[in-house]
Amino acid sequence: MLGMEGTMTGIIRAAAATLALTLVWPSPSSAQQVADPDFDVSVAAPAFTRVHPKMLFDEAHYNFHTTNGRYKPFVELARSDGFTVTPNRDRFSRALLQQFEVLVISNALGGDGAEAARPAFTEDECDAVSEWVKAGGRLLLIADHAPFGDAAQTLAKRLGVDMSRGYTFDGAKLTGETTTLSFTRDNGRLGEHFIVNGRNQSERVNRVRTFTGQSLRGPEGSVAFLKLGEGAKDVATPDGQNPTSAAGRAQGLAFTSGRGRVVVMGEAAALSAQVAGPQRSPMGMNAPGNDNRQLALNIMRWLAGVG
């Protein structure tokens, strides 16, 4: 009978074999993941009814997620909560960013195909974003498993965030074409922060599901609101070889930088609402039995200055 390490290695290899076919590089099979047209984006009590924070949503860096694509439910949820959302199709600059309160970057890439893992942002763009944040800007940076972590790592390092850049498993169980990770109050993997507590009991997050992704380590003073367990493992490549411990790392971080606020997510599907594969399996805020929808609202609200 396999020991715990052998069991985990077997799980990783089985999961990674599937990931190698469907999730490593954006491909025709990835097109099977589409926004859920039936996802409810209404907000009963919007946070912003008088002042409407201006959100810039990046689409200028070969982004896998866009306002009218896989992240449309997130964008429409933000609009329902009172944000104005503008797609970005330009390189980041001080002049551009200072027109907005919140910047969202989701799964940027360095190019098409074999170019995907190249840095998505120039040094000048990293300067512009980091300086804008320190001056009071609010950033949501989302970078998933390979190749997205590679593409985003230059900007992440400017913020003091270490990205594993591979694939993360934490007691993973195969579900269709992905692995799922669970962060609950019962398993102690939800950190203490406004993002999981909200303003009142109705906004409290009790369970979050993510779908593979990568692991993160934040700068001093950061809060891991999605904490990985002692048995979490990182693998650099989808063949599942040579796993390393991801204990003490996270998939969701929140921290301040100068006068600004930053949230970094190491998994992207959690804040989407997609249907995947021929069975149209729900993935993200629409998956049953999670509070991902409230998590998304709490993240946006905290970035905009609530809490």
GITA-V317809 format. One record per helix or strand of 2 or more residues. SS is the DSSP state (2 for helix, 1 for strand). FROM is the first residue (numbers start at 0). TO is the last residue. Records with the same first field share a line. If there is no record, write none. Layout:
# GITA-V317809
SS->FROM-TO + FROM-TO
This chain:
# GITA-V317809
2->3-21 + 27-31 + 71-79 + 93-96 + 112-114 + 122-133 + 147-157 + 193-196 + 200-202 + 268-270 + 291-302
1->33-34 + 53-57 + 83-87 + 101-105 + 137-141 + 161-162 + 166-168 + 172-174 + 177-183 + 206-209 + 215-216 + 222-226 + 232-234 + 243-244 + 249-256 + 259-264 + 272-275 + 280-283
